[in-house]
């Protein structure tokens, strides 16, 4: 499967060059809206994942729309994600999310509005930890 054959509810968008420094592998971003609530369709090639990061003040909601992936909060086991899953990420929780090794993955990333909200990008997910996921 490649970008042209991956089924997505929303257009995949362009290569996510603006945040490429915070991802291992290739991701794509299509901002669906930035009016009031920012919602982006984020698509990950197999094996792609973002670095550990923290949403300060506002938090985030992930709505899984395609493929299979992972979400992990710091100190917790990783959770497998499939279409229809919802992940509510409270503010100040260190976490990462991304595709399974053998699957494309897509989710809508809903940024919870809050005064002074920001994202703090941290270290990459260790290859050994990611490769141990089953």
N, CA, C and O atoms as a GROMACS GRO file, in nm:
protein
  536
    1UNK      N    1   0.085  -0.117   0.000
    1UNK     CA    2   0.000   0.000   0.000
    1UNK      C    3   0.089   0.124   0.000
    1UNK      O    4   0.194   0.126   0.065
    2UNK      N    5   0.047   0.225  -0.073
    2UNK     CA    6   0.121   0.350  -0.077
    2UNK      C    7   0.025   0.466  -0.057
    2UNK      O    8  -0.094   0.446  -0.033
    3UNK      N    9   0.076   0.586  -0.066
    3UNK     CA   10  -0.006   0.705  -0.042
    3UNK      C   11  -0.129   0.708  -0.133
    3UNK      O   12  -0.237   0.748  -0.090
    4UNK      N   13  -0.114   0.667  -0.258
    4UNK     CA   14  -0.225   0.672  -0.353
    4UNK      C   15  -0.332   0.567  -0.322
    4UNK      O   16  -0.449   0.588  -0.356
    5UNK      N   17  -0.296   0.455  -0.260
    5UNK     CA   18  -0.393   0.350  -0.235
    5UNK      C   19  -0.446   0.347  -0.093
    5UNK      O   20  -0.542   0.275  -0.064
    6UNK      N   21  -0.386   0.426  -0.002
    6UNK     CA   22  -0.435   0.430   0.135
    6UNK      C   23  -0.570   0.500   0.137
    6UNK      O   24  -0.584   0.612   0.087
    7UNK      N   25  -0.670   0.435   0.196
    7UNK     CA   26  -0.805   0.490   0.204
    7UNK      C   27  -0.814   0.583   0.325
    7UNK      O   28  -0.785   0.543   0.438
    8UNK      N   29  -0.852   0.706   0.300
    8UNK     CA   30  -0.864   0.805   0.406
    8UNK      C   31  -0.996   0.878   0.391
    8UNK      O   32  -1.039   0.908   0.279
    9UNK      N   33  -1.061   0.907   0.504
    9UNK     CA   34  -1.186   0.982   0.500
    9UNK      C   35  -1.166   1.125   0.452
    9UNK      O   36  -1.256   1.184   0.392
   10UNK      N   37  -1.048   1.181   0.478
   10UNK     CA   38  -1.016   1.318   0.442
   10UNK      C   39  -0.891   1.317   0.356
   10UNK      O   40  -0.810   1.225   0.366
   11UNK      N   41  -0.874   1.417   0.271
   11UNK     CA   42  -0.752   1.422   0.190
   11UNK      C   43  -0.627   1.418   0.279
   11UNK      O   44  -0.623   1.482   0.385
   12UNK      N   45  -0.526   1.344   0.235
   12UNK     CA   46  -0.404   1.324   0.313
   12UNK      C   47  -0.326   1.454   0.329
   12UNK      O   48  -0.268   1.478   0.434
   13UNK      N   49  -0.324   1.534   0.228
   13UNK     CA   50  -0.248   1.659   0.237
   13UNK      C   51  -0.105   1.640   0.189
   13UNK      O   52  -0.070   1.541   0.125
   14UNK      N   53  -0.025   1.739   0.222
   14UNK     CA   54   0.114   1.742   0.178
   14UNK      C   55   0.207   1.684   0.284
   14UNK      O   56   0.168   1.665   0.399
   15UNK      N   57   0.330   1.655   0.242
   15UNK     CA   58   0.430   1.610   0.339
   15UNK      C   59   0.439   1.711   0.452
   15UNK      O   60   0.436   1.832   0.430
   16UNK      N   61   0.448   1.660   0.572
   16UNK     CA   62   0.446   1.742   0.693
   16UNK      C   63   0.586   1.798   0.721
   16UNK      O   64   0.650   1.762   0.820
   17UNK      N   65   0.631   1.886   0.634
   17UNK     CA   66   0.766   1.940   0.646
   17UNK      C   67   0.781   2.035   0.765
   17UNK      O   68   0.889   2.045   0.822
   18UNK      N   69   0.674   2.104   0.802
   18UNK     CA   70   0.682   2.200   0.912
   18UNK      C   71   0.718   2.133   1.045
   18UNK      O   72   0.782   2.195   1.130
   19UNK      N   73   0.678   2.006   1.062
   19UNK     CA   74   0.704   1.935   1.187
   19UNK      C   75   0.795   1.814   1.167
   19UNK      O   76   0.804   1.729   1.254
   20UNK      N   77   0.862   1.807   1.053
   20UNK     CA   78   0.944   1.690   1.020
   20UNK      C   79   1.052   1.661   1.125
   20UNK      O   80   1.087   1.545   1.146
   21UNK      N   81   1.103   1.764   1.190
   21UNK     CA   82   1.206   1.744   1.292
   21UNK      C   83   1.155   1.666   1.413
   21UNK      O   84   1.235   1.616   1.492
   22UNK      N   85   1.023   1.656   1.428
   22UNK     CA   86   0.963   1.592   1.545
   22UNK      C   87   0.899   1.457   1.513
   22UNK      O   88   0.823   1.403   1.594
   23UNK      N   89   0.931   1.403   1.396
   23UNK     CA   90   0.877   1.274   1.352
   23UNK      C   91   0.992   1.183   1.308
   23UNK      O   92   1.091   1.230   1.252
   24UNK      N   93   0.976   1.055   1.333
   24UNK     CA   94   1.061   0.953   1.271
   24UNK      C   95   0.978   0.896   1.158
   24UNK      O   96   0.870   0.843   1.182
   25UNK      N   97   1.026   0.907   1.036
   25UNK     CA   98   0.950   0.862   0.919
   25UNK      C   99   0.870   0.976   0.859
   25UNK      O  100   0.878   1.091   0.903
   26UNK      N  101   0.790   0.941   0.757
   26UNK     CA  102   0.716   1.043   0.682
   26UNK      C  103   0.572   1.054   0.729
   26UNK      O  104   0.501   0.954   0.740
   27UNK      N  105   0.531   1.177   0.757
   27UNK     CA  106   0.391   1.206   0.788
   27UNK      C  107   0.340   1.310   0.691
   27UNK      O  108   0.416   1.377   0.622
   28UNK      N  109   0.207   1.322   0.686
   28UNK     CA  110   0.139   1.416   0.598
   28UNK      C  111   0.039   1.494   0.682
   28UNK      O  112  -0.016   1.441   0.778
   29UNK      N  113   0.016   1.621   0.647
   29UNK     CA  114  -0.074   1.704   0.725
   29UNK      C  115  -0.169   1.780   0.633
   29UNK      O  116  -0.128   1.842   0.535
   30UNK      N  117  -0.296   1.772   0.667
   30UNK     CA  118  -0.399   1.850   0.598
   30UNK      C  119  -0.481   1.919   0.706
   30UNK      O  120  -0.564   1.856   0.772
   31UNK      N  121  -0.459   2.049   0.724
   31UNK     CA  122  -0.536   2.124   0.822
   31UNK      C  123  -0.679   2.140   0.768
   31UNK      O  124  -0.700   2.202   0.664
   32UNK      N  125  -0.774   2.084   0.840
   32UNK     CA  126  -0.914   2.091   0.798
   32UNK      C  127  -0.977   2.223   0.838
   32UNK      O  128  -1.061   2.277   0.766
   33UNK      N  129  -0.937   2.275   0.954
   33UNK     CA  130  -0.985   2.406   0.998
   33UNK      C  131  -0.891   2.459   1.106
   33UNK      O  132  -0.829   2.384   1.181
   34UNK      N  133  -0.883   2.590   1.111
   34UNK     CA  134  -0.812   2.658   1.220
   34UNK      C  135  -0.903   2.764   1.280
   34UNK      O  136  -0.858   2.848   1.358
   35UNK      N  137  -1.032   2.760   1.245
   35UNK     CA  138  -1.130   2.858   1.293
   35UNK      C  139  -1.183   2.814   1.430
   35UNK      O  140  -1.268   2.726   1.438
   36UNK      N  141  -1.132   2.874   1.536
   36UNK     CA  142  -1.179   2.841   1.671
   36UNK      C  143  -1.108   2.720   1.727
   36UNK      O  144  -1.037   2.730   1.827
   37UNK      N  145  -1.128   2.606   1.665
   37UNK     CA  146  -1.064   2.480   1.705
   37UNK      C  147  -0.981   2.431   1.587
   37UNK      O  148  -1.033   2.416   1.477
   38UNK      N  149  -0.854   2.408   1.610
   38UNK     CA  150  -0.768   2.355   1.503
   38UNK      C  151  -0.787   2.205   1.492
   38UNK      O  152  -0.775   2.132   1.590
   39UNK      N  153  -0.818   2.160   1.369
   39UNK     CA  154  -0.834   2.016   1.343
   39UNK      C  155  -0.751   1.982   1.220
   39UNK      O  156  -0.772   2.038   1.113
   40UNK      N  157  -0.657   1.891   1.238
   40UNK     CA  158  -0.572   1.848   1.129
   40UNK      C  159  -0.585   1.700   1.103
   40UNK      O  160  -0.591   1.620   1.197
   41UNK      N  161  -0.590   1.663   0.977
   41UNK     CA  162  -0.583   1.522   0.940
   41UNK      C  163  -0.435   1.487   0.928
   41UNK      O  164  -0.366   1.537   0.839
   42UNK      N  165  -0.387   1.401   1.017
   42UNK     CA  166  -0.246   1.362   1.018
   42UNK      C  167  -0.239   1.217   0.971
   42UNK      O  168  -0.306   1.130   1.026
   43UNK      N  169  -0.158   1.192   0.870
   43UNK     CA  170  -0.141   1.059   0.813
   43UNK      C  171   0.005   1.018   0.827
   43UNK      O  172   0.095   1.097   0.800
   44UNK      N  173   0.026   0.894   0.869
   44UNK     CA  174   0.159   0.841   0.896
   44UNK      C  175   0.186   0.723   0.802
   44UNK      O  176   0.102   0.634   0.789
   45UNK      N  177   0.302   0.722   0.738
   45UNK     CA  178   0.343   0.603   0.665
   45UNK      C  179   0.377   0.494   0.767
   45UNK      O  180   0.402   0.524   0.884
   46UNK      N  181   0.379   0.366   0.725
   46UNK     CA  182   0.414   0.258   0.819
   46UNK      C  183   0.545   0.288   0.892
   46UNK      O  184   0.644   0.328   0.830
   47UNK      N  185   0.543   0.268   1.023
   47UNK     CA  186   0.662   0.291   1.105
   47UNK      C  187   0.683   0.434   1.148
   47UNK      O  188   0.770   0.461   1.231
   48UNK      N  189   0.607   0.528   1.095
   48UNK     CA  190   0.624   0.669   1.131
   48UNK      C  191   0.557   0.697   1.265
   48UNK      O  192   0.447   0.650   1.294
   49UNK      N  193   0.626   0.774   1.346
   49UNK     CA  194   0.568   0.817   1.474
   49UNK      C  195   0.628   0.952   1.511
   49UNK      O  196   0.736   0.988   1.466
   50UNK      N  197   0.553   1.024   1.596
   50UNK     CA  198   0.607   1.152   1.641
   50UNK      C  199   0.687   1.133   1.769
   50UNK      O  200   0.678   1.029   1.835
   51UNK      N  201   0.764   1.234   1.802
   51UNK     CA  202   0.842   1.233   1.926
   51UNK      C  203   0.748   1.242   2.046
   51UNK      O  204   0.631   1.278   2.032
   52UNK      N  205   0.801   1.210   2.161
   52UNK     CA  206   0.731   1.240   2.284
   52UNK      C  207   0.703   1.390   2.284
   52UNK      O  208   0.787   1.469   2.238
   53UNK      N  209   0.588   1.429   2.334
   53UNK     CA  210   0.555   1.571   2.341
   53UNK      C  211   0.449   1.596   2.447
   53UNK      O  212   0.383   1.503   2.494
   54UNK      N  213   0.433   1.722   2.482
   54UNK     CA  214   0.337   1.764   2.584
   54UNK      C  215   0.257   1.882   2.529
   54UNK      O  216   0.314   1.977   2.475
   55UNK      N  217   0.125   1.875   2.544
   55UNK     CA  218   0.037   1.988   2.512
   55UNK      C  219   0.013   2.063   2.642
   55UNK      O  220  -0.054   2.013   2.733
   56UNK      N  221   0.067   2.182   2.649
   56UNK     CA  222   0.050   2.262   2.771
   56UNK      C  223  -0.082   2.339   2.764
   56UNK      O  224  -0.112   2.404   2.664
   57UNK      N  225  -0.157   2.330   2.869
   57UNK     CA  226  -0.283   2.401   2.894
   57UNK      C  227  -0.402   2.345   2.819
   57UNK      O  228  -0.508   2.328   2.880
   58UNK      N  229  -0.394   2.316   2.690
   58UNK     CA  230  -0.513   2.283   2.613
   58UNK      C  231  -0.544   2.136   2.594
   58UNK      O  232  -0.662   2.101   2.588
   59UNK      N  233  -0.446   2.050   2.583
   59UNK     CA  234  -0.471   1.909   2.556
   59UNK      C  235  -0.505   1.884   2.411
   59UNK      O  236  -0.498   1.974   2.327
   60UNK      N  237  -0.542   1.759   2.382
   60UNK     CA  238  -0.566   1.716   2.244
   60UNK      C  239  -0.660   1.596   2.245
   60UNK      O  240  -0.663   1.518   2.340
   61UNK      N  241  -0.736   1.583   2.137
   61UNK     CA  242  -0.820   1.465   2.115
   61UNK      C  243  -0.780   1.406   1.980
   61UNK      O  244  -0.769   1.479   1.881
   62UNK      N  245  -0.759   1.276   1.975
   62UNK     CA  246  -0.730   1.205   1.850
   62UNK      C  247  -0.853   1.123   1.813
   62UNK      O  248  -0.906   1.049   1.895
   63UNK      N  249  -0.897   1.136   1.689
   63UNK     CA  250  -1.007   1.057   1.634
   63UNK      C  251  -0.949   0.972   1.522
   63UNK      O  252  -0.917   1.025   1.415
   64UNK      N  253  -0.936   0.842   1.545
   64UNK     CA  254  -0.869   0.755   1.449
   64UNK      C  255  -0.963   0.728   1.332
   64UNK      O  256  -1.077   0.684   1.350
   65UNK      N  257  -0.912   0.753   1.211
   65UNK     CA  258  -0.995   0.740   1.090
   65UNK      C  259  -0.947   0.633   0.994
   65UNK      O  260  -1.021   0.595   0.903
   66UNK      N  261  -0.824   0.581   1.011
   66UNK     CA  262  -0.777   0.480   0.916
   66UNK      C  263  -0.650   0.412   0.963
   66UNK      O  264  -0.570   0.468   1.036
   67UNK      N  265  -0.633   0.287   0.918
   67UNK     CA  266  -0.512   0.211   0.945
   67UNK      C  267  -0.504   0.167   1.091
   67UNK      O  268  -0.604   0.162   1.163
   68UNK      N  269  -0.381   0.135   1.131
   68UNK     CA  270  -0.356   0.094   1.269
   68UNK      C  271  -0.235   0.170   1.322
   68UNK      O  272  -0.138   0.194   1.250
   69UNK      N  273  -0.244   0.207   1.449
   69UNK     CA  274  -0.135   0.283   1.509
   69UNK      C  275  -0.125   0.259   1.657
   69UNK      O  276  -0.181   0.164   1.711
   70UNK      N  277  -0.052   0.348   1.722
   70UNK     CA  278  -0.024   0.338   1.865
   70UNK      C  279  -0.036   0.474   1.931
   70UNK      O  280  -0.012   0.578   1.869
   71UNK      N  281  -0.074   0.471   2.058
   71UNK     CA  282  -0.070   0.588   2.146
   71UNK      C  283  -0.009   0.540   2.277
   71UNK      O  284  -0.040   0.431   2.325
   72UNK      N  285   0.078   0.623   2.334
   72UNK     CA  286   0.135   0.589   2.464
   72UNK      C  287   0.154   0.715   2.545
   72UNK      O  288   0.213   0.812   2.498
   73UNK      N  289   0.104   0.712   2.669
   73UNK     CA  290   0.131   0.816   2.767
   73UNK      C  291   0.251   0.771   2.850
   73UNK      O  292   0.269   0.652   2.875
   74UNK      N  293   0.331   0.865   2.893
   74UNK     CA  294   0.451   0.837   2.971
   74UNK      C  295   0.417   0.751   3.093
   74UNK      O  296   0.325   0.784   3.168
   75UNK      N  297   0.492   0.641   3.112
   75UNK     CA  298   0.473   0.554   3.226
   75UNK      C  299   0.360   0.454   3.211
   75UNK      O  300   0.333   0.376   3.302
   76UNK      N  301   0.292   0.455   3.096
   76UNK     CA  302   0.180   0.364   3.069
   76UNK      C  303   0.216   0.272   2.953
   76UNK      O  304   0.304   0.305   2.874
   77UNK      N  305   0.150   0.155   2.943
   77UNK     CA  306   0.173   0.071   2.826
   77UNK      C  307   0.114   0.136   2.700
   77UNK      O  308   0.018   0.212   2.708
   78UNK      N  309   0.172   0.106   2.586
   78UNK     CA  310   0.121   0.157   2.459
   78UNK      C  311  -0.015   0.094   2.430
   78UNK      O  312  -0.040  -0.021   2.465
   79UNK      N  313  -0.101   0.171   2.365
   79UNK     CA  314  -0.236   0.127   2.331
   79UNK      C  315  -0.250   0.121   2.179
   79UNK      O  316  -0.224   0.219   2.109
   80UNK      N  317  -0.290   0.004   2.128
   80UNK     CA  318  -0.312  -0.011   1.983
   80UNK      C  319  -0.436   0.068   1.944
   80UNK      O  320  -0.537   0.066   2.014
   81UNK      N  321  -0.427   0.139   1.830
   81UNK     CA  322  -0.538   0.221   1.781
   81UNK      C  323  -0.588   0.170   1.647
   81UNK      O  324  -0.511   0.130   1.560
   82UNK      N  325  -0.721   0.172   1.633
   82UNK     CA  326  -0.789   0.129   1.510
   82UNK      C  327  -0.897   0.232   1.476
   82UNK      O  328  -0.936   0.310   1.562
   83UNK      N  329  -0.946   0.233   1.351
   83UNK     CA  330  -1.050   0.328   1.314
   83UNK      C  331  -1.168   0.326   1.412
   83UNK      O  332  -1.216   0.219   1.452
   84UNK      N  333  -1.212   0.444   1.450
   84UNK     CA  334  -1.321   0.458   1.545
   84UNK      C  335  -1.274   0.483   1.686
   84UNK      O  336  -1.354   0.525   1.770
   85UNK      N  337  -1.146   0.459   1.716
   85UNK     CA  338  -1.095   0.484   1.851
   85UNK      C  339  -1.082   0.634   1.875
   85UNK      O  340  -1.055   0.712   1.784
   86UNK      N  341  -1.101   0.673   2.000
   86UNK     CA  342  -1.087   0.812   2.044
   86UNK      C  343  -0.987   0.814   2.159
   86UNK      O  344  -0.996   0.734   2.252
   87UNK      N  345  -0.893   0.905   2.152
   87UNK     CA  346  -0.794   0.922   2.258
   87UNK      C  347  -0.807   1.064   2.311
   87UNK      O  348  -0.791   1.161   2.236
   88UNK      N  349  -0.837   1.076   2.438
   88UNK     CA  350  -0.845   1.207   2.503
   88UNK      C  351  -0.715   1.229   2.581
   88UNK      O  352  -0.684   1.155   2.675
   89UNK      N  353  -0.639   1.329   2.541
   89UNK     CA  354  -0.508   1.355   2.601
   89UNK      C  355  -0.519   1.483   2.684
   89UNK      O  356  -0.527   1.593   2.628
   90UNK      N  357  -0.518   1.470   2.815
   90UNK     CA  358  -0.526   1.590   2.899
   90UNK      C  359  -0.401   1.675   2.885
   90UNK      O  360  -0.296   1.627   2.842
   91UNK      N  361  -0.412   1.803   2.921
   91UNK     CA  362  -0.293   1.887   2.919
   91UNK      C  363  -0.187   1.831   3.014
   91UNK      O  364  -0.217   1.766   3.114
   92UNK      N  365  -0.062   1.858   2.980
   92UNK     CA  366   0.054   1.826   3.063
   92UNK      C  367   0.089   1.677   3.066
   92UNK      O  368   0.168   1.636   3.151
   93UNK      N  369   0.032   1.596   2.977
   93UNK     CA  370   0.064   1.453   2.970
   93UNK      C  371   0.166   1.430   2.859
   93UNK      O  372   0.139   1.458   2.742
   94UNK      N  373   0.282   1.379   2.895
   94UNK     CA  374   0.385   1.344   2.797
   94UNK      C  375   0.338   1.219   2.723
   94UNK      O  376   0.300   1.120   2.785
   95UNK      N  377   0.342   1.223   2.588
   95UNK     CA  378   0.288   1.112   2.510
   95UNK      C  379   0.346   1.114   2.368
   95UNK      O  380   0.416   1.207   2.329
   96UNK      N  381   0.315   1.008   2.293
   96UNK     CA  382   0.348   1.001   2.151
   96UNK      C  383   0.237   0.921   2.082
   96UNK      O  384   0.160   0.851   2.148
   97UNK      N  385   0.230   0.932   1.949
   97UNK     CA  386   0.138   0.852   1.870
   97UNK      C  387   0.194   0.836   1.730
   97UNK      O  388   0.271   0.919   1.682
   98UNK      N  389   0.154   0.728   1.664
   98UNK     CA  390   0.202   0.704   1.529
   98UNK      C  391   0.154   0.572   1.474
   98UNK      O  392   0.074   0.502   1.536
   99UNK      N  393   0.204   0.538   1.358
   99UNK     CA  394   0.161   0.419   1.284
   99UNK      C  395   0.223   0.292   1.341
   99UNK      O  396   0.330   0.294   1.402
  100UNK      N  397   0.153   0.181   1.319
  100UNK     CA  398   0.212   0.050   1.343
  100UNK      C  399   0.321   0.029   1.238
  100UNK      O  400   0.324   0.097   1.135
  101UNK      N  401   0.410  -0.066   1.264
  101UNK     CA  402   0.523  -0.090   1.173
  101UNK      C  403   0.478  -0.130   1.033
  101UNK      O  404   0.545  -0.100   0.935
  102UNK      N  405   0.362  -0.198   1.024
  102UNK     CA  406   0.318  -0.256   0.898
  102UNK      C  407   0.188  -0.195   0.845
  102UNK      O  408   0.120  -0.256   0.763
  103UNK      N  409   0.154  -0.074   0.891
  103UNK     CA  410   0.027  -0.015   0.850
  103UNK      C  411   0.038   0.137   0.837
  103UNK      O  412   0.104   0.203   0.917
  104UNK      N  413  -0.028   0.190   0.735
  104UNK     CA  414  -0.052   0.333   0.732
  104UNK      C  415  -0.146   0.364   0.847
  104UNK      O  416  -0.212   0.274   0.898
  105UNK      N  417  -0.153   0.490   0.888
  105UNK     CA  418  -0.235   0.529   1.002
  105UNK      C  419  -0.279   0.674   0.983
  105UNK      O  420  -0.200   0.758   0.939
  106UNK      N  421  -0.404   0.703   1.016
  106UNK     CA  422  -0.453   0.840   1.006
  106UNK      C  423  -0.542   0.872   1.126
  106UNK      O  424  -0.619   0.788   1.172
  107UNK      N  425  -0.530   0.995   1.174
  107UNK     CA  426  -0.621   1.043   1.278
  107UNK      C  427  -0.645   1.192   1.258
  107UNK      O  428  -0.564   1.263   1.200
  108UNK      N  429  -0.758   1.236   1.309
  108UNK     CA  430  -0.783   1.378   1.320
  108UNK      C  431  -0.726   1.422   1.454
  108UNK      O  432  -0.755   1.361   1.557
  109UNK      N  433  -0.646   1.524   1.453
  109UNK     CA  434  -0.589   1.580   1.575
  109UNK      C  435  -0.666   1.708   1.606
  109UNK      O  436  -0.659   1.806   1.532
  110UNK      N  437  -0.740   1.706   1.716
  110UNK     CA  438  -0.821   1.819   1.759
  110UNK      C  439  -0.747   1.887   1.874
  110UNK      O  440  -0.728   1.827   1.980
  111UNK      N  441  -0.706   2.009   1.853
  111UNK     CA  442  -0.636   2.084   1.957
  111UNK      C  443  -0.740   2.154   2.044
  111UNK      O  444  -0.822   2.231   1.993
  112UNK      N  445  -0.736   2.129   2.173
  112UNK     CA  446  -0.830   2.191   2.265
  112UNK      C  447  -0.786   2.335   2.289
  112UNK      O  448  -0.675   2.359   2.338
  113UNK      N  449  -0.871   2.432   2.256
  113UNK     CA  450  -0.831   2.572   2.274
  113UNK      C  451  -0.814   2.607   2.422
  113UNK      O  452  -0.893   2.566   2.506
  114UNK      N  453  -0.712   2.683   2.450
  114UNK     CA  454  -0.688   2.734   2.585
  114UNK      C  455  -0.595   2.855   2.573
  114UNK      O  456  -0.504   2.857   2.490
  115UNK      N  457  -0.619   2.952   2.656
  115UNK     CA  458  -0.532   3.069   2.655
  115UNK      C  459  -0.390   3.028   2.693
  115UNK      O  460  -0.368   2.963   2.795
  116UNK      N  461  -0.295   3.067   2.611
  116UNK     CA  462  -0.155   3.036   2.637
  116UNK      C  463  -0.115   2.893   2.605
  116UNK      O  464  -0.009   2.847   2.648
  117UNK      N  465  -0.199   2.820   2.530
  117UNK     CA  466  -0.168   2.680   2.496
  117UNK      C  467  -0.043   2.673   2.408
  117UNK      O  468  -0.018   2.761   2.325
  118UNK      N  469   0.036   2.568   2.429
  118UNK     CA  470   0.156   2.547   2.348
  118UNK      C  471   0.191   2.398   2.349
  118UNK      O  472   0.142   2.321   2.431
  119UNK      N  473   0.276   2.361   2.255
  119UNK     CA  474   0.327   2.224   2.248
  119UNK      C  475   0.475   2.226   2.278
  119UNK      O  476   0.548   2.315   2.234
  120UNK      N  477   0.519   2.126   2.353
  120UNK     CA  478   0.662   2.110   2.382
  120UNK      C  479   0.706   1.978   2.322
  120UNK      O  480   0.662   1.872   2.366
  121UNK      N  481   0.794   1.984   2.221
  121UNK     CA  482   0.844   1.863   2.157
  121UNK      C  483   0.967   1.814   2.232
  121UNK      O  484   1.054   1.893   2.269
  122UNK      N  485   0.973   1.683   2.253
  122UNK     CA  486   1.078   1.622   2.334
  122UNK      C  487   1.155   1.519   2.252
  122UNK      O  488   1.161   1.528   2.129
  123UNK      N  489   1.212   1.420   2.318
  123UNK     CA  490   1.298   1.322   2.254
  123UNK      C  491   1.218   1.223   2.168
  123UNK      O  492   1.099   1.202   2.192
  124UNK      N  493   1.284   1.163   2.067
  124UNK     CA  494   1.217   1.059   1.987
  124UNK      C  495   1.185   0.937   2.072
  124UNK      O  496   1.249   0.911   2.175
  125UNK      N  497   1.085   0.862   2.028
  125UNK     CA  498   1.055   0.732   2.089
  125UNK      C  499   1.170   0.640   2.054
  125UNK      O  500   1.209   0.630   1.937
  126UNK      N  501   1.226   0.572   2.152
  126UNK     CA  502   1.340   0.484   2.128
  126UNK      C  503   1.302   0.372   2.032
  126UNK      O  504   1.196   0.311   2.046
  127UNK      N  505   1.389   0.345   1.935
  127UNK     CA  506   1.364   0.238   1.837
  127UNK      C  507   1.337   0.104   1.907
  127UNK      O  508   1.247   0.031   1.867
  128UNK      N  509   1.414   0.072   2.010
  128UNK     CA  510   1.396  -0.056   2.080
  128UNK      C  511   1.256  -0.066   2.142
  128UNK      O  512   1.193  -0.172   2.136
  129UNK      N  513   1.208   0.043   2.201
  129UNK     CA  514   1.075   0.043   2.261
  129UNK      C  515   0.968   0.030   2.152
  129UNK      O  516   0.873  -0.048   2.168
  130UNK      N  517   0.982   0.106   2.044
  130UNK     CA  518   0.884   0.099   1.935
  130UNK      C  519   0.884  -0.039   1.870
  130UNK      O  520   0.778  -0.096   1.846
  131UNK      N  521   1.001  -0.092   1.841
  131UNK     CA  522   1.010  -0.223   1.773
  131UNK      C  523   0.960  -0.338   1.860
  131UNK      O  524   0.928  -0.444   1.807
  132UNK      N  525   0.951  -0.319   1.991
  132UNK     CA  526   0.900  -0.424   2.081
  132UNK      C  527   0.747  -0.429   2.082
  132UNK      O  528   0.690  -0.525   2.134
  133UNK      N  529   0.679  -0.328   2.025
  133UNK     CA  530   0.532  -0.326   2.024
  133UNK      C  531   0.479  -0.435   1.932
  133UNK      O  532   0.531  -0.457   1.823
  134UNK      N  533   0.373  -0.503   1.980
  134UNK     CA  534   0.313  -0.609   1.898
  134UNK      C  535   0.164  -0.592   1.892
  134UNK      O  536   0.096  -0.672   1.828
   0.00000   0.00000   0.00000
